[in-house]
Amino acid sequence: QVQLVESGGGLVQAGGSLRLSCAASGTIFGIDAMSWYRQAPGRQRELVALISSNGRTNYADSVKGRFTISRDNAKNTVYLQMNSLKPEDTAVYYCNLALTLRIYWGQGTQVTVSS
């Protein structure tokens, strides 16, 4: 069984920074990618950033230049460094682990950016 535990969310003023972490535990084989999604009230869940098994990254246009995704393979942990936060970044952020045969989701962590 694979579990994802997220941490690092909270309340921050516009222009501030937060760092999200997601640690994967359990029997893990064949990681294709790890990523962060977010879902704001009344909106669909959207991809924020992705890092593939070979280290390639992909970002939503809305966060390019402000957010950085990274991964510690030894710890099966993915991070999201969020800088220059804006009120429109307010959402529940979800960690996603894509293995060869299955996808796992974290429980979500709330990020609130005040203006």
C-alpha positions as CSV (number, residue, x, y, z in Angstrom):
1,Q,0.0,0.0,0.0
2,V,1.3,3.4,-0.9
3,Q,0.6,6.5,1.2
4,L,1.3,10.2,0.4
5,V,1.7,12.6,3.2
6,E,1.7,16.3,2.4
7,S,2.8,19.2,4.6
8,G,3.7,22.8,4.4
9,G,0.4,24.5,3.5
10,G,-0.9,27.5,5.4
11,L,-1.8,31.2,5.3
12,V,0.5,33.7,3.8
13,Q,0.3,37.3,2.6
14,A,0.6,38.1,-1.1
15,G,4.2,38.2,-2.2
16,G,5.2,35.6,0.4
17,S,6.5,32.1,0.0
18,L,5.6,28.6,1.1
19,R,7.2,25.2,0.5
20,L,5.1,22.1,0.2
21,S,6.4,18.6,0.8
22,C,5.0,15.2,-0.1
23,A,6.5,12.0,1.2
24,A,5.6,8.7,-0.4
25,S,5.8,5.6,1.6
26,G,5.1,1.9,1.0
27,T,6.0,-0.5,-1.8
28,I,7.0,1.8,-4.7
29,F,8.2,0.6,-8.0
30,G,8.4,2.3,-11.4
31,I,7.8,5.9,-10.6
32,D,6.8,7.7,-13.8
33,A,6.3,11.1,-12.4
34,M,5.4,13.1,-9.3
35,S,3.3,16.2,-9.5
36,W,1.3,18.8,-7.7
37,Y,-2.3,19.7,-8.6
38,R,-4.6,22.3,-7.0
39,Q,-8.3,22.9,-6.8
40,A,-9.9,26.2,-5.9
41,P,-13.5,26.4,-4.8
42,G,-15.9,26.0,-7.7
43,R,-13.1,25.1,-10.1
44,Q,-11.7,21.9,-11.6
45,R,-8.5,20.4,-10.3
46,E,-5.6,21.6,-12.4
47,L,-2.0,20.5,-12.9
48,V,0.5,23.0,-11.2
49,A,3.8,21.3,-11.8
50,L,5.2,17.9,-12.7
51,I,8.6,16.2,-12.5
52,S,9.3,13.1,-14.5
53,S,11.5,10.2,-13.6
54,N,14.3,11.6,-15.7
55,G,14.0,15.0,-13.9
56,R,12.2,16.9,-16.6
57,T,9.7,19.5,-15.3
58,N,6.6,21.0,-16.6
59,Y,4.6,24.0,-15.1
60,A,1.3,25.6,-15.6
61,D,1.7,28.9,-17.3
62,S,0.2,30.7,-14.3
63,V,3.0,29.6,-12.0
64,K,6.0,29.7,-14.4
65,G,8.9,31.7,-12.9
66,R,7.3,31.6,-9.4
67,F,7.0,27.9,-8.5
68,T,9.8,25.3,-8.5
69,I,9.2,21.5,-8.3
70,S,12.0,19.3,-7.1
71,R,12.4,15.7,-5.9
72,D,14.5,13.7,-3.5
73,N,14.6,10.2,-5.1
74,A,16.2,8.7,-2.0
75,K,13.4,9.8,0.2
76,N,10.6,9.5,-2.4
77,T,9.7,13.0,-1.6
78,V,8.6,15.8,-3.9
79,Y,8.7,19.5,-3.1
80,L,7.0,22.6,-4.4
81,Q,8.6,25.9,-3.6
82,M,6.1,28.7,-4.1
83,N,7.4,32.3,-4.3
84,S,5.7,35.5,-5.1
85,L,2.3,34.0,-4.1
86,K,-0.9,35.7,-5.3
87,P,-4.4,35.5,-3.9
88,E,-5.4,33.5,-7.0
89,D,-3.0,30.8,-5.9
90,T,-5.4,30.0,-3.0
91,A,-6.5,26.4,-3.3
92,V,-6.1,22.9,-1.9
93,Y,-2.9,21.5,-3.2
94,Y,-2.7,17.8,-3.9
95,C,0.3,15.6,-4.4
96,N,0.1,13.0,-7.2
97,L,2.3,9.9,-7.6
98,A,2.1,8.2,-11.0
99,L,3.5,4.7,-11.0
100,T,3.6,2.4,-14.0
101,L,0.3,0.7,-13.1
102,R,-1.5,3.0,-10.7
103,I,-1.9,6.7,-9.6
104,Y,-2.0,7.8,-6.0
105,W,-3.2,11.1,-4.5
106,G,-2.4,12.8,-1.3
107,Q,-5.1,14.1,1.1
108,G,-4.5,17.7,0.1
109,T,-3.1,20.7,2.0
110,Q,-4.7,24.1,2.1
111,V,-2.8,27.2,0.8
112,T,-4.4,30.5,1.4
113,V,-2.9,33.8,0.1
114,S,-4.3,37.0,1.6
115,S,-4.3,40.3,-0.3
